[in-house]
């Protein structure tokens, strides 16, 4: 789906740039400018280039935020995560020695009313909850922002699939509703390539300053090459064209996947966004059997159980995650035939 000529031009442009005379701890200026414009035009977030810090991706940016939280508190932070949720975020917290607090997710995303007291931060994916695919409604976003202000919480908004909606306009970002208590994290891994290593952070000034100070002290900072490529793609309009084409293609693919799955008698769970959905199954045994059966046909699908803090706990969702971004059109057609065979006879859903 990527325009190869535009991609090559962007890399040539990046290679033609003179090396910076000193480390750019906040990131390449042209990249920060491009991100600020991208956030305004595609996500409705009014941020200046000075508000943007480059990262190596959302996981890297989250690790920097967790390190800042630990340093600020003088102890291991207590952080709430969605359950089920993004495994890498949980691993970042565990590596830092943080206390991980799982909070349930329903068809409207994080159950904000279930957040316990005594937290330092909340990590969530409100645009397209990973992995259940819900979109956090405005009422919950507002309630979460109010709690953050009242209790001194830091909200970490991972804008997972934020640019990839196929039906209606995205809801206001948490960073737009509550910029004083929200760290917004984004990445190019889904919209361009997971190998590019170019992401961004928009954070309250105190958080931004603490992250920059840590970078200066440790010398760790994101590599500039990927940032230069993104800046070049944005400058000639290739990034905007690519995003429009990507939305059309992924939206059409989603429709084909939904048709193929529902024709087997299964339901699908997940908002009209992104590049994955959940096929509910009756129990964990059926989930594992389906994953194994798919693997024997050469299909790689994941079970929802691996995204739960306790996969056998009460109320844990059961099912398999099906994605469609990677294969070619012909490969997807073949995969859907095999997926339909695998799903045959496995119906129902967990509570």
C-alpha positions in Angstrom: 0.0 0.0 0.0 3.0 2.3 0.4 4.1 4.4 -2.6 7.5 3.0 -3.3 8.7 6.0 -5.3 7.7 8.4 -2.5 9.4 6.1 0.0 12.6 6.1 -1.9 12.5 9.9 -2.4 12.0 10.3 1.3 15.1 8.2 2.1 17.2 10.0 -0.5 16.1 13.3 1.1 17.0 12.0 4.6 20.4 10.9 3.3 21.1 14.3 1.7 20.6 16.2 5.0 23.7 17.4 6.8 24.2 15.8 10.2 23.1 18.0 13.1 26.1 19.7 14.8 24.9 18.5 18.2 22.4 15.9 19.6 18.7 16.9 19.1 17.3 15.5 22.3 13.8 16.6 21.5 13.9 15.3 17.9 14.5 16.6 14.4 12.8 20.0 14.1 11.2 19.1 10.7 9.8 15.9 12.2 8.3 17.8 15.2 6.7 20.3 12.8 5.3 17.5 10.6 3.8 15.7 13.7 2.2 18.9 14.9 0.6 19.4 11.5 -0.4 15.7 11.4 -2.0 15.9 14.8 -4.0 19.0 13.9 -5.3 17.8 10.5 -5.9 14.2 11.3 -6.5 14.1 15.1 -7.8 17.6 15.9 -5.1 18.2 18.5 -3.6 21.7 18.5 0.0 21.2 19.4 3.0 23.3 18.4 6.3 21.8 17.3 7.7 22.8 20.7 5.0 20.6 22.4 6.2 17.5 20.4 9.0 15.1 21.5 10.2 12.5 19.1 10.3 8.9 20.4 11.3 5.5 18.9 7.7 4.5 19.2 4.9 4.2 21.7 6.6 1.5 23.8 9.8 3.5 24.0 7.8 6.7 24.9 5.8 4.9 27.6 9.1 3.5 29.1 10.3 7.1 29.3 7.1 8.2 31.1 7.3 5.3 33.5 10.9 6.2 34.4 9.8 9.8 35.0 7.0 8.6 37.2 9.3 6.5 39.3 11.8 9.3 39.7 9.1 11.8 40.6 7.5 9.6 43.2 10.8 8.2 44.6 9.2 4.7 44.5 7.7 2.2 42.1 4.6 3.8 40.6 1.1 2.2 40.7 -0.3 2.2 37.2 -3.7 1.0 35.9 -3.9 -0.8 32.6 -6.8 -2.1 30.5 -7.5 -5.8 31.1 -7.3 -7.3 28.5 -4.8 -4.8 27.2 -1.5 -4.2 25.4 1.0 -6.7 26.6 4.1 -4.6 25.8 2.8 -1.8 28.0 2.4 -4.3 30.9 5.9 -5.6 30.3 7.3 -2.1 30.4 5.7 -1.6 33.8 6.9 -4.9 35.1 10.5 -4.2 33.9 10.4 -0.9 35.9 9.2 -2.7 39.0 5.8 -0.8 38.9 2.6 -2.2 40.4 0.3 -3.2 37.6 -3.4 -2.8 38.3 -5.8 -4.4 35.8 -9.1 -2.6 35.1 -11.8 -4.3 33.1 -12.9 -3.3 29.6 -16.4 -3.5 28.0 -17.9 -2.6 24.7 -17.2 1.1 25.5 -13.6 0.7 26.5 -12.0 1.1 29.9 -14.5 1.0 32.8 -13.6 4.3 34.3 -15.8 3.8 37.4 -13.8 0.7 38.3 -10.5 2.6 38.7 -9.3 2.2 42.3 -7.9 5.0 44.4 -4.2 5.4 45.0 -3.0 5.3 41.4 -0.1 7.3 39.9 -1.2 6.9 36.3 -3.6 5.2 33.9 -2.4 3.8 30.6 -5.2 3.3 28.0 -6.0 3.0 24.2 -9.1 5.1 23.9 -9.2 5.5 20.1 -9.5 1.8 19.4 -9.0 -0.3 22.5 -6.5 -3.0 22.0 -7.4 -5.8 21.8 -11.3 -5.6 22.1 -11.6 -2.8 19.6 -13.9 -0.4 21.6 -13.9 3.4 21.3 -14.0 5.2 24.6 -17.1 7.5 24.6 -16.9 11.2 25.4 -18.7 10.8 28.8 -16.0 8.3 30.0 -13.2 10.5 28.6 -14.6 13.5 30.5 -15.0 11.5 33.7 -11.5 10.1 33.4 -10.1 13.7 33.0 -12.0 14.9 36.1 -10.6 12.0 38.2 -7.1 12.7 36.9 -7.3 16.3 38.0 -9.0 15.5 41.3 -6.6 12.7 42.3 -3.3 13.9 40.6 -3.3 11.1 38.1 -1.3 11.1 34.9 -3.2 9.8 31.9 -1.1 8.0 29.2 -3.1 8.0 26.0 -1.7 5.5 23.5 -3.4 6.6 20.2 -3.6 3.1 18.9 -5.2 3.1 15.4 -6.2 6.7 15.9 -5.7 7.5 12.2 -7.5 4.5 11.0 -11.3 5.0 11.4 -13.6 3.9 8.5 -17.0 5.2 9.5 -17.2 8.4 11.5 -14.8 11.1 12.6 -12.7 10.3 15.7 -13.7 11.6 19.1 -11.7 14.3 20.8 -8.4 13.1 22.1 -7.8 12.9 25.9 -4.9 15.2 25.2 -7.3 17.7 23.7 -9.8 17.5 26.6 -7.2 17.5 29.4 -3.8 18.5 28.1 -2.6 19.3 31.7 -2.9 15.7 32.8 -2.4 13.7 29.6 0.6 12.3 27.8 -0.3 11.5 24.2 1.7 8.8 22.4 1.7 8.1 18.7 3.7 6.1 16.2 4.2 5.5 12.5 4.5 1.8 13.0 1.0 1.0 11.8 0.6 3.7 9.2 4.1 3.4 7.6 6.4 0.6 8.9 7.1 -1.0 12.3 10.8 -0.9 11.4 11.0 2.9 11.0 11.3 3.6 14.7 9.6 7.0 14.6 7.0 8.1 17.1 6.0 11.1 19.2 5.0 12.3 22.6 2.9 15.4 23.5 2.9 15.9 27.2 2.4 18.5 30.0 5.5 20.8 30.3 6.7 19.2 33.5 6.7 15.7 32.0 8.3 16.9 28.8 11.1 18.7 30.7 11.7 15.6 32.9 12.0 13.4 29.8 14.3 15.8 28.1 16.5 16.1 31.2 16.8 12.3 31.4 17.8 12.1 27.8 20.5 14.7 28.3 21.7 12.9 31.4 21.8 9.4 29.8 22.5 10.3 26.2 19.6 8.1 25.0 17.5 9.6 22.3 15.6 8.4 19.2 17.6 8.0 16.0 17.0 10.8 13.5 16.9 8.9 10.2 13.3 7.7 10.5 12.3 11.2 11.7 13.8 12.7 8.5 11.9 10.2 6.4 8.6 11.1 8.0 9.3 14.8 7.6 10.1 14.3 3.9 7.0 12.2 3.3 4.9 14.9 4.9 6.6 17.8 3.1 5.6 16.5 -0.4 2.1 15.4 0.6 2.9 11.7 0.2 2.0 11.0 3.9 -1.5 12.5 3.6 -2.1 10.6 0.3 -0.9 7.4 1.9 -3.2 7.8 4.9 -6.2 8.3 2.6 -5.3 5.3 0.5 -4.6 3.2 3.7 -8.0 4.0 5.2 -9.8 3.0 2.0 -7.9 -0.2 1.6 -8.1 -1.3 5.2 -11.8 -0.4 5.4 -12.5 -2.6 2.4 -10.4 -5.4 3.8 -12.3 -5.3 7.1 -15.6 -5.6 5.3 -14.3 -8.8 3.5 -13.0 -10.3 6.8 -16.4 -9.5 8.5 -18.3 -11.1 5.7 -16.1 -14.2 5.7 -16.3 -14.7 9.5 -20.1 -14.0 9.9 -20.8 -16.4 7.0 -19.5 -19.2 9.3 -22.1 -18.3 12.0 -19.7 -16.3 14.2 -20.1 -12.8 15.5 -17.3 -10.2 15.4 -16.4 -7.8 18.1 -14.6 -4.5 17.4 -15.3 -0.9 16.2 -15.0 0.0 12.5 -11.4 1.0 12.8 -7.8 -0.4 12.7 -6.7 -3.7 11.3 -7.9 -6.4 13.6 -11.1 -7.7 15.2 -12.1 -10.3 17.8 -14.0 -13.5 16.9 -15.6 -14.5 20.3 -15.4 -18.2 21.3 -17.2 -20.2 24.0 -14.2 -20.9 26.3 -10.4 -20.9 26.6 -10.2 -24.5 25.3 -11.9 -23.5 22.1 -9.7 -20.5 21.8 -6.5 -22.6 22.1 -7.8 -25.2 19.8 -8.7 -22.6 17.1 -5.2 -21.0 17.4 -3.6 -24.4 17.0 -5.8 -25.4 14.1 -5.1 -22.1 12.3 -1.3 -22.6 12.8 -1.5 -26.1 11.1 -2.9 -24.4 8.0 -0.2 -21.7 8.1 -2.4 -18.9 9.6 -1.1 -16.9 12.5 -4.0 -15.7 14.7 -3.7 -14.9 18.4 -5.8 -15.8 21.3 -7.3 -13.1 23.5 -6.2 -15.0 26.6 -2.6 -13.8 26.3 -3.8 -10.2 26.7 -5.4 -10.8 30.1 -3.5 -10.4 33.3 -5.3 -13.6 34.4 -6.6 -15.4 31.4 -8.6 -17.8 33.5 -10.1 -15.2 35.8 -13.9 -14.5 36.0 -15.3 -12.6 33.1 -12.2 -13.0 30.9 -13.0 -12.7 27.2 -12.4 -15.7 25.0 -11.7 -15.7 21.3 -9.2 -15.1 18.5 -7.8 -12.0 17.0 -7.8 -11.7 13.3 -5.8 -9.1 11.4 -5.7 -8.1 7.7 -3.0 -5.4 7.2 0.0 -7.6 6.3 -1.0 -9.9 3.4 -1.5 -9.0 -0.2 -5.0 -9.0 -1.7 -4.5 -12.5 -3.1 -2.9 -13.8 0.1 -5.9 -12.4 2.1 -8.4 -14.2 -0.2 -6.6 -17.5 0.4 -6.3 -16.8 4.2 -10.0 -16.1 4.5 -10.9 -19.5 2.9 -8.6 -21.3 5.4 -9.9 -19.2 8.3 -13.5 -20.1 7.4 -12.6 -23.8 7.5 -10.9 -23.4 10.9 -13.9 -21.5 12.4 -16.4 -24.1 11.2 -18.2 -25.7 14.2 -16.7 -23.3 16.8 -19.5 -20.9 17.8 -20.5 -19.0 20.9 -18.8 -16.5 23.1 -17.5 -16.0 26.6 -19.5 -13.8 29.0 
